[in-house]
Amino acid sequence: MAKSFFIELLKSGRVIAEDGTFMFLNELFVLLPAKSFLKLRQRLMEVVGKKKTEALLKELGRYQVAEAIKRYSKTLGIEKLDKDKISEFGFNVMNLMGHGVFNLVSYDKGSKKVVIKSKNAAIPTEYKAIYGKSDRPIDSFICGIWEEAYTRFLNAEMRCVETKCIACGDGFCQFELAPK
């Protein structure tokens, strides 16, 4: 699925790598190795502590989605798509960005509770390889992404908690969302 999505983006000129730049859906990107992201995370923890680091990374994830929605609204008219297409698009983008292969496990319309699962996630896989098993889930950046995406998607302020994590030795990462 992601391979054909990427090819479609290349053919349509929405992914461009030239003259020292990488453009993805009209946004300049810097490709950052997972190890470098983890080094930044580690240094933040040393300087500001675990709680503040997790809050900062979650805030960064929320910011990334807020900016992406503005961009995709302008360039793709994403708000005109039905919710299934928007969800599929979001999962494809996450996959292409190296965050893993995501799928929706469950969604309860009444309670607005959502469960998302990912496999092959680069950050927690690399974390486990470098530091060994973590005693707690590490994907606060991804939690921020899902919080903002589903806050906008469901028109309700959402809270995301990672309940399983590859870095902890689980076979996949799982994110559970519910209204605050």
N, C-alpha and C positions, 0 to 999 in steps of 0.2 A: 504494500500500500504506500509506504513512505517513498520508496524508490520511484514509483510512477508519479507521485505528487511532486517530487523534486524535479523530475524530467519535465513535467508540465510547467513548473515555475521557470526552469531554464529556457524552454522553448518560447515562453511568453515574455522573456526578458525581465522577469521579476527577481531573478538571481543573477548577479553580474559580479565577476571577479576580474578586474583589470586596473592597470595603472596604480597598483599598490593598494587598491580598495576592494572591499567586499560588500556588495549591496544585497540585502535580502528584503524583499517586499518594500522597496524604497527607503530602507533604513541602513545607514552605515553600521557595519559590524566589525568587531575585533574578535577573532577566534581565540579563545582562551583555553589552554589545556586544563583538564580536571585537576591535575596536580597543582597548578598555579592558583586555581580557585580555592583549593584546600589549604594552601600555604597562607593565602589572604585570610581565610577563616580562622586558621590557627593563630596568626598574629593578632587579629581582632580579639580573639578570646584572651590572649595574654595581656593586651592593652586595656580592653574595656570589660572583660569578663564574659561568661557564657550567656547570661540572660540578655545583656545588651547586644551581643553579637547575634543571637537568634532573632531579636527584635529588628535589628538593622537589616539582616538578610531577608526577613519576611517583608519588611518595608520595601526593600529593593525589588522583590518579586512582584509585589502589588504595583509598584511604579512601572515595572516593565510591561505588565498587562494593560494598565491604564494608557500608557503611551502607544502600545500596539493597537489597542482598540481605536484610538484616534486616527492612527495611520491607516488601519485596515478599513475604517469607515470612509475615509477620504479616497483611498486608492481602489478599494474593492467593493464598496457599498455593502459591507458585511452585515449591517443591521437589517438588510432586506432579505437575508437568507433565513430559512427556517432553523429552529433550534438544533435539529439533528445535524444539519450541514455545518452550522457554526461549531458544534461540538467536535465533529469529525475533522474540521479544519484545524481547530486548536490542538487536538491530539497529534495530527500530522506535523504541525509546526514544532511541538514539543519533541517529537521523535527526530525531526531534522536537526534540531538544535543540540541533540546529543543527550537529552534528559531521560531517554528511555522510551519504551513502547508502552503507551498508556491505554487503558480501556476502562469504561464505565462498568463497575460491578453492579451497582444498584442506585436507584433514585426513587425516593418516595415523595410523590407530589404533595401529599397532605402535610407531612412534617418538614418537607424540603431537605431531607437528609440525603446526602450523596456519599457514595463510596467509590473511590478510584484506585486502581491498582496499576503498578508499573513494573516492568522487568527490564533488564539490561541497562539500568540507570548508571551512567558514568561516574557521577560524584560519589555515591555510597560504595560502589564497587572499588573505585580507586582508594577511597578512605580505608576500607577493610584491608586492601593490599599493603598500604603504607603503614597504618597505625594498628592494625589488628581489629578485633571486634569492638564496636562501641557499646557502651552500657545504655545508650539511649539513641533514638532516631536522630538523624543529622540534617534532614532536608527542610530546614526552615525557609530557604529561598523558594523551594517548590510549593511549600504550604502557602506562602504569600501569593504566588501565582494563582493557585486554585482559589484562595479566599477572594481575590479581586475578580477573577473570571466569574465565579459563581455568585458573588454579590451582585454583579451587573446582570448576569444571566437570569437570576431568579428574583431580582428586585428586592433582596433582603440582605442585610448585613450578615455575612457568614464568618464562621470560625473554622479553621482547618487544623486537624491534629494528625500527625503521622503516627499510625498505630503499629506498623511493621516497617522494618528497614533492612535493606541488604547489608548495610554497615553493621547491623546488630547480629547478622548471621541468618536472617530470614531469606527465603528464596525470592522475595519480591518486596517492593515498598507499597504500603497501603496508606491512603489518605482518606480521612473521614471528615465530612463537612456537615455542619448543622447551623441553623440560625443562632446568632448571639443572644 
